[in-house]
Amino acid sequence: MLKHTFAALTVAAALTGTSALAAAEKYVLDASHSQILFSYNHLGFSTTWGMFSGFDGEIMFDQEDPAASSVTVSMPVRSMFTGWEGRFNHFMSDDFFGATEEDMVTFTSTAIEVTGDDTALITGDLTLNGVTKSVVLDATLNQAADHPMENKPWAGFDATTTVLRSDFEVGAFAPFVSDEVEIRISIEAMKADE
């Protein structure tokens, strides 16, 4: 049962996919406890970090057939937090995203492969800077249980992946600033009110 529950819930890691089946249940991300961190090497001197948080996402999952589950996640590019205004402004400039208020980052699951009782590989389409590429998330279930304060089903999990900036046409200054960007995801999802 844990394996089936994990397989269904890990689809959210992370980041409309397949259509919902009659047995599917809707979960929504807890925006206040979901973060996507990214990091890259800066000229060999440091590791620089950034974050997205407060984003929206929806999971439709079928405990009897986890492979039929799906997830969608979206966030405005300009919701990126870098910790330094100058860096944020540079990322939003034409050197990188040239981002407007309407530009979004999205992830839509396409497949899930359960690899253990609490691990799975989640494949999905990541759209960034107008470019869509398939990525694979290496996900781990932290816990699936009733939330002690909300009194409803809840799940939390972590996932990691690595992408190349140049694949999404934001590869300025590579390889001096690393082309590889490591991504760490930690999210919580709650069963939607019916």
KAQUI-V468021 format. One record per residue. OMEGA is omega in whole degrees, -180 to 180 (NA if undefined). Layout:
OMEGA  OMEGA
This chain:
178  -179  180  179  180  -178  180  -174  -177  175  -178  -179  -178  NA  NA  175  -178  -180  -178  176  -178  -177  -177  177  -177  172  175  180  171  -174  -177  -180  179  -178  171  178  174  -179  180  179  -179  174  -179  -177  -174  169  -178  -174  171  -174  164  174  -180  -176  -177  175  -179  179  167  -177  -179  -177  180  -178  -176  -180  179  -180  -179  177  169  178  178  178  176  177  -175  172  178  176  -179  -179  179  -173  179  179  178  -179  178  179  -178  -178  180  173  -177  -171  -171  -166  171  180  -176  -176  -175  166  180  173  178  -178  176  -179  175  177  178  -177  180  -179  -178  179  178  171  -177  178  179  178  176  176  -176  178  179  -179  179  178  175  176  179  177  175  -167  177  175  175  -179  171  -175  173  178  -174  179  -178  179  175  179  -175  177  177  -179  179  177  177  171  175  177  174  179  -176  176  -177  176  172  -174  -178  175  173  5  -177  165  -166  174  180  176  177  -177  177  -176  172  -175  170  179  -178  176  -178  174  -178  NA
